[in-house]
Amino acid sequence: MSDIYVTIRNQENHALTSIDGIAFITLLGQDGQAIAQETVDLIHADAGFDDLPIGQYTVVVKHERVVPPAVTYDVTISTNDKVIILIFVYLEPARVLLGIQASVEKRL
């Protein structure tokens, strides 16, 4: 089994937990269906989806006061014991997505 770890950061790599007091929401989808939802942690600005089998997944980050209000990222888990780390980076003053950084590490 593998994990997907999502974190939200601003342009200075600081945790971006919420905007206007509203937390970011993460969704995990598979085959066009939402299979899990997590509210981003209000201290560390992260969310996780654990113990996922090999397969194709879509991660969605949503917030009604950013542009775009929903961002998707497709993830393929092809082997077990991996942690896929997705960092969604926003330009905080403008509330605009700057980009998504993805990396893979071995699960301990």
Backbone hydrogen bonds, N-H to C=O, Kabsch-Sander energy under -0.5 kcal/mol:
donor,donor_aa,acceptor,acceptor_aa,energy
2,S,52,L,-2.5
3,D,82,K,-2.4
4,I,49,F,-2.7
5,Y,84,I,-3.3
6,V,47,A,-3.2
7,T,86,L,-2.4
8,I,45,A,-2.7
9,R,88,F,-2.7
10,N,14,H,-2.2
11,Q,90,Y,-0.7
13,N,10,N,-2.1
16,L,8,I,-2.0
17,T,15,A,-0.7
19,I,22,I,-2.2
22,I,19,I,-1.9
23,A,21,G,-0.5
24,F,17,T,-1.1
25,I,62,K,-2.3
26,T,38,E,-3.3
27,L,60,V,-2.6
28,L,36,A,-2.7
29,G,58,T,-3.2
30,Q,33,Q,-2.6
33,Q,30,Q,-1.6
35,I,28,L,-3.5
36,A,28,L,-1.4
38,E,26,T,-2.8
40,V,24,F,-2.7
41,D,46,D,-3.0
45,A,41,D,-1.6
47,A,6,V,-2.5
49,F,4,I,-2.9
52,L,2,S,-3.9
55,G,77,I,-1.8
57,Y,75,V,-3.2
58,T,29,G,-2.4
59,V,73,Y,-2.9
60,V,27,L,-2.6
61,V,71,V,-2.4
62,K,25,I,-3.1
63,H,69,P,-2.4
66,V,63,H,-1.2
67,V,95,R,-2.6
71,V,61,V,-2.3
73,Y,59,V,-2.2
75,V,57,Y,-3.1
77,I,55,G,-3.1
77,I,75,V,-0.5
78,S,76,T,-0.7
81,D,1,M,-1.8
83,V,105,E,-2.8
84,I,3,D,-2.9
85,I,83,V,-0.6
85,I,103,S,-3.0
86,L,5,Y,-3.0
86,L,84,I,-0.5
87,I,101,Q,-2.9
88,F,7,T,-2.7
88,F,86,L,-0.6
89,V,87,I,-0.6
89,V,99,G,-2.8
90,Y,9,R,-2.6
91,L,96,V,-3.4
92,E,90,Y,-1.1
95,R,91,L,-1.8
96,V,91,L,-1.4
97,L,67,V,-2.5
98,L,89,V,-3.2
99,G,89,V,-1.5
101,Q,87,I,-2.6
103,S,85,I,-2.0
105,E,83,V,-2.4
107,R,81,D,-2.9
